[in-house]
């Protein structure tokens, strides 16, 4: 299945935001049975379910949610490259969560305050994303201000994912927010969390020649294809099956 028609800004935006939530939900689901403590097994599962619920609503605004999730090819997905990055170790997952959940919470707060087509979803999701953000911030501080090993791992994870953060603030047709103001607030918030965690604010560029806006254009990193094959395997193996 190729990309659905995006002849309206609302459909383009629904696909972008829906794919973000769907892909990150799947990544977090990969932690089931592998989280460092039982409490985090539950916490990550709950965050994944929140994101999956958001994805269902958003993808339904663009077409059939199951077809969009399970029958599109890689180039038809419009998610950020940040959310498709492999989980890595726990610090890597927490750094990814810090960057994305801060962005998503700030974005949905703005959308909820407006009167656009995403306002009803955003009004509900902003409460969920506030928890996601708080969870990531607490773990960032805990790991950064913990042992030498945990601090080293968090610094390494924050630096490795930094180059994917610039894409979050590229304009998305149908998402009516001030991107510059959103980016400034995001940067101030993340910098404050890293300071409290005694971690270094990465100094490298926040996008590369091919990463800036690439996910929104259907260009993805190598790991995404493998993740997508796993996510779509059952549906594609039994087309039309009912359960």
Protein Blocks (a to p, Z undefined) as FASTA:
>chain_A
ZZddffbfklmmmmmmmmmmmmmmmmmmmmgopafbfklmmmmmmmmmmmmmmmmmmmmm
nmcfklmmmmccfklpccdfklmpcfkimklmmmmmmmmmmmmmmmmmmmmmmmcfklmm
mmmmmmmmmmmmmmmmmmmmmmmmmcfklmmmmmmmmmmmmmmmmmmmgccehiacdfkl
mmmmmmmmmmmmmmmnopacdfbdfbdfklgoklmnopacfklmmmmmmmmmmmmmmghi
aZZ
